[in-house]
């Protein structure tokens, strides 16, 4: 859709030589190449985690290490959320279900807890393709965005606990689990090491994300030692190619929009004082993130529209990201939301009873950070 939108816009305005020139420059751009390779590497890592069953071992070991069911149901979805697979909340749903049964949660709260806590990590997760895309499209560093989004993550975790878990009783695991905690910590450390290696490479050693993601894949292959059939299976998955193509499409759309001058249309409203910049950075990304069911789509289109109108600093880019991301999280077009509700047999009406206040608090935090800092 991103690629088709870019080409359609171009055909309406530009000549064929101009279109070819934009496509050529986009394709050979080091930023485009880096984003495409990084996206492919992250998706390959995610799918290999799933195909080799290493993600199952990681989840099981974490659930045995932690003795508190409240911590388990809030941490497990977030840990599995480190793997940015579409509809990935379904991966944590069975484990969350087992623990929420001990807490006596209703189906609507089970759905909320699994969905919400899975998505608390992405605003500060340096290997999130959504965050990487925002940084590359706006020309900013990951660190500058992450630092501004820490308060939003804190508010998301806090509101998730208050709405979903505060009034539930504490439960503890069986005592015999403690005897194996050392071995479970070792299992968790080994299975988590590919993700940890990728994060360390990006944050501490400032290695390009495209290389860091492939390093994570290499570590996972050394741990899992999959056979050729298992290794090849992710390459046959349409998801990995679709998301990689979307990464390219995001840059193509931005560059086509710049060549067309689409931002000038909105720019005239801003200069005339008819639209406030704050509204542009919140309403447009949130709306686009919701209707596309993808923060990548919302971010890419929003940046394309607002380039030339808004000066992209960590302050403005962070608010744009948060707006698109939160719009996506609570949208009925969001695959995780639909699959989780279906798994727990929960109506969307009951789910939104908890999502709505959570969205308001988190969104308000993002706006406050923008206004105050």
Beta strands, then each sheet from edge to edge (+ up, - down):
end
